[in-house]
Amino acid sequence: MRERSALPDARRVVVKIGSSSLTGGDGRLDVAALRALVDVLAARRAAGTEVVLVTSGAIAAGLAPLGLTSRPRDLATAQAAASVGQGLLVARYTEAFATHGLRVGQVLLTAEDTIRRGHYRNAQRALDRLLGLGVVPVVNENDTVATEEIRFGDNDRLAALVSHLVRADAMVLLTDVDALYDGPPSRGARRIDEVHGPGDLEGVVVTGRGSAVGTGGMVTKLASVAIATGSGVPVVLTSAAQAEAALAGAPVGTWFSATGRRVPTRMLWLAHAARTRGRLVLDDGAVQAVVVRRTSLLPAGVTEVHGSFEAGDPVELASAAGDVVGRGLVAYGSDELPGLLGRSTRELLAERGVGYDREVVHRDDLVLVNAPR
């Protein structure tokens, strides 16, 4: 999909809405706002577009029932609020979609479900089956059992990964601002209508701070956009109030064109979702071979090993200066690899036998990244 005007003809769309768009000033779940969103999504569904909803709001929905006035700072209370709020949230969605004759299916995911390939494939099958049965999947991060990620919020990134996972034609990010601006909107900043590549974002000033009930600001939105557009999924970023216009292809919000092609799910998982278990430091020649010539990483090019990992785990590949240049699935464990460093595969084969002539990271299990330290 190259133009936003084609959105009404989309076969499948992922819509993500944040906590700030689903709650009132008192921190309670705004049922009217939720129903307004469902009305828009149900109309889009009736027009023939399959819709996957990625929703925040579980913790926010649990604040009032627990007598809390703000988002908890400690993990245990946040988990308790999510446990109470998730049931309330999905019940409201179930009721609202039912008025349109639509069923919903709750799908709770954690970072682990996008880190482990087996879990990732299971999630993909479940979502495909729900859509095949005419159900509207309602996806949320499983905050009740999440650990580190609950403190930072990850539904923006989750929405991008889900968009790729279900092979969506587009993603719509609904937030508490109507578009991306080149600076703080309160200071008369200019709205950015379209973004066709990283160059269009030069000079744009954004913050990482979110609302009182949410966890992410525009920084997390743009990170999510980069994942989606880089894997072939265009994005519209706008406010919940403009959801209907956005899905109709109207020139609202900010349109981000796809900048890359669809990649194998495993590679997207490795590039964006996998939590690395260690780091391999490469000499200059190995960096050139991996980055420029796109070859596999051999033992001779590795100078240092950091972390504890097993064969098959994801690791970072870094230059001597500390710049991360790639991620890959390592073929040796951290206890075995140090004895192989700096040695050729021919030498290792002669000394240790068959199996020791394999690559440290095969090129088919390696993705390049642009993440300088």
N, C-alpha and C positions, 0 to 999 in steps of 0.2 A: 504494500500500500504506500504510494508515493505522495498522495495529497490527502489532506484532512477531509476534503469534500467527498471522499470515497468511504468514509466511516459508516454511513447508513447501510452500505452494502457488505459490511464486514460479516464474515461467517461466525467469528468467535472473538469476543472482547473480554479482557480482564479489567475490572474496575476496582480501584483501591480507595478506601475512605479512611481518614484518620480520626482519632479520638476527639480532637477539637471540633470537628464538624458534626459529631453525634452527641455532644453534651452541651448543656446550658451553662450559664454563668455560675450556677450553684454546684456544678460538678456532676449533677445527675444526668442520666441518660435522657436525651431529648427525643421522646417518642415521635413527636410531630416531624422532626427532621429526618428520623429514620424512615417513617412512612412516606415522606416526600421522595426520598431516594428510591425506595422500593417501587413507588409508582412509576418513576422514570425508567428503572431497569425492567420492570414488567412490560412496559410499553415497547421497549426495545426488543425484549424477548418475543412479544407478540408479533413484531414486525419481521421476525425470522433470524435474529442474531442470538447465538448462544452467549450467555453471560456467566462469568465467574466473578464472584464478589470476594475481594480480600478486605476484611474489616478489622479495624482496631476497635477499642472501646470496652474490652472485658474488664480491665482494671478500673477504668473510669466508671463503668456501670456498677461496680461493686463498692464504690466509695460511700455513697449515701446509705445503703443498707447496713453498712458496718459502722456508720457514724463518723466516717473520716471526712475531713474537709479538703484534703489535698492528696496528691499521689504519694504513696508511702516511699520512704527512702530506704528502708530495710527490706531485704529480699523476702523474708518470711511473710511479712504483712502484705507485700505486693502479690505474693502467690495466693494468699488467702483472699484478697480482693478479686483476683482473677478467677478463683474458684467460684466465688459467689456471683460475680458479674457475668461470667461466660454463659451460665444457664439463663440468666435474665435476658442477655443480649440475643441469644439464638431463639429464645421463646418469642421475642418481639419480631424478629425476622420471619419466623415461621408463621405467626399470625398475619403479618403484613402481606407476605407473598400469597398466603392462602386466600385472601380477598380477591386475588387475580387468578385463582385456580392453579397456582404453582406450588410445587413442593420444594423444600430446601434440604440440603444434606450438609451437615456440619463436618468440616475437615480441619482438624487441629494438627499443626506441624511445629516441630522444633528445628533448630539448626542441625541437629543430628540427622533429621530426615532429609536434609539436603547435602550433608557431608558424606554419609554412607550410601554408596551407589545402590545397594539392595533396597534400602528404604526409599530412595529417590524413585526407583522404578515402581515400587509398590504404590507410592503416592500418585505416580503418573497413571497407572492402571485404574486406580480408584476414581480419579477425576474423570478420566475418559469414560468410564462406565456410568458414572452419575450423569454426565452430559448426554450419553447415549440413551439414558432412561428418561430424559426430559427434565431432570432435576437441576435446580440452581445451586451449585456448590457455594457454601459460605465458608471461606478459609480464614483462619486466624492463627497467629502464633500461639503455641500451647504454653502460655505464661505460667500456668500452675506448676509445671515441672521444669520449666526453663531455668537456667542458672545464670551464666554470665550475660547472655544476650538480653535477659529481661531488664537489665539496668540501662541498656542503651536503646532498645527498641529496634526492631529489624523488619517490621512489616513492609516498609518501602522496598527493601531489597528482596524480601519474600515475594512481593507482588511481581517484581521483574523476573524472578526465577520461575514463578508459577506461569507467567506469560509465555516463557519459553517452553516450559514443561507441557502445557496444553496446546502449544502451537497456535497461540492467539494471533490474530491479524493486527491487533493494536492494544495498547494499554492506556487507561485513563486514570490519572492520579488526581484525586479530589482532596484539597487541603483547605486551609483557612484564608488563603489569598487567591485572588482571581487569575494570577499569572506569575511568570518570572519577570522580575524587574532588574534593571541594571544597578540598583542600589536600594536602600530602604524606601518603600512606597510612601511612608509618612514624610519624606523629604523631597517629594516631587520627582521621584525617579521615573524613568521611561519604561513602559511595558515592552517586553520583547515578544514580538508576534510569532516568529519562527526561528528555529535553530537548525542549521543543516550540517554542523560540524563543530568541533572544539574551538575553531577560530572565531565563531560567532559569540563565544562566551568570554573572550578576552576583555578584561576590564570590568567584568560583572562582580559585584560585591555581595556575598551571601553570608548568612550566619548559621551556626550549628544549633542554636538554641530553639527549642520547640515551645509549645504552649504548656500551661500548668498541668494539663491532664495528658498531654502527649509526651513523646520522648525524642522526637527528631525535628530539626528545622529544615531549611531549604538545602543544606549540605547533603542530608540523607536522601532528599528527593532527587538531587542531581546525580548522586551515586547510583540510585535506582535507575534513573533515565539512561545513564551510561551503560549499565548492564543490558537493559532491554534493547536500546538502539544498536548497540554493538553486536547484538545477536540477531538483528533483522526485524525487531518489533518497534514500530513507531509509537510515540507517546504524546498524549495531550495532558498538560498540567493546568488545572484550573480549580475553581471553587465548587463546592457541592451545589451552590445555587445555580451554577451554569452547567450542571451535568447534562440536562436534557439538550441544551444547545450544542454542547461538545459532542455528544453522541450523534447528533443530527448533522455533524460536519460543519457547523457554523464557525466563523473566525473568532472564537473566544479563547481565552487562555493563551498558552504557548504551545506550539506544535514543534515536536522534535522529530526530525526525519530519521529513518533508520540509516545507520552509518556502516553497518557490516552485514554479512550474510548469516543465515542460520547455520549454527555449528552443531556438531554432535552433542547430545545432552551431557555426556561424560566430560567433554572439554569445557563446557560452560560450568559444570559442577567444579571442576578442578580450578578454573580461573577465578571464580567468584565465591563459591560456597564452601570449598574444602578448607578445613582448619589444618594448617600445616603442623607437622610433628617435629620438624627440625630444619636445619639450614646447611646447605653445602656451599662452600666458598670456592669459586672457580678462578683459575689463572686467566690472564688476558687472552691467551690463545683459545681457551675453551669458551670464553664469553663470545668471541668472534665466531667460533664454529657453531655454537648454539643459536645465537641471535641472527647472524648474517647468513650463514650457510644452512641453517636449520637442520643440523646434524644431531645425532644422539650424543649424550654426555658419556665420555669414557673415563675410567679411573685415572688415567694420566693427567687429566685436566682438573682434578679436584685437589685442593690444597688443605682444606680444613673441613671437619665435620662437627656440627653442633646439634644438641638435642638427643632425645631418645626415641627411636622409631624402629619399626620392623619392615621387612620387605613388603612392598605394596602400599606403604603409607605415603601421603603427600608431603613433599618437602619444598622449601624455597631454594632457588638457585640464585646466588648473589656474586657480585664482582668483589675484587679485593678491597674496593672502596666502600663496600657495604650496600651498593645499589642492587635491589632485587630485580633480576632480569627475567625470571621465569618461575614456573611451578611444575613439578613433575612427580610421577609415582616412582619411587626409588626401588631398585631391584635387590638391594642388600640392606641388612639391618645395621643399626648404628654401632653394634658391637663388632661386626665383621669388616665394615668398610674401611676404617682407619688403616688396616694392614695392607690395603690395596692401593692407597693413594700414590699418584705420581708414576705408576707402573703401567706398561703397555699391556693390552689384552693378550698379545702373543707371548709375552714373558710370563704372565699369570697362567695361561693355558699350559705352558711347558712345565711350570713349577708346581701348580696345584691341580691340574687336570681339567677335564671337561666341565663346563658350567662357569668357570672363572674367566671365560673370554666374553661374557655378556656385558652389555652396556650398564652403566650405573642408572641412567634414565634413558629409555628408548624414546626416539623422537615422536613416536605415536602416542606416548604417554606424557607429553610435554607441551605446555602452553607458554607463550611469551606474555609478560605483563609489563606495564609501565608504571612502576611504583617505587620511585627513588626514595631513599630513606630520608 
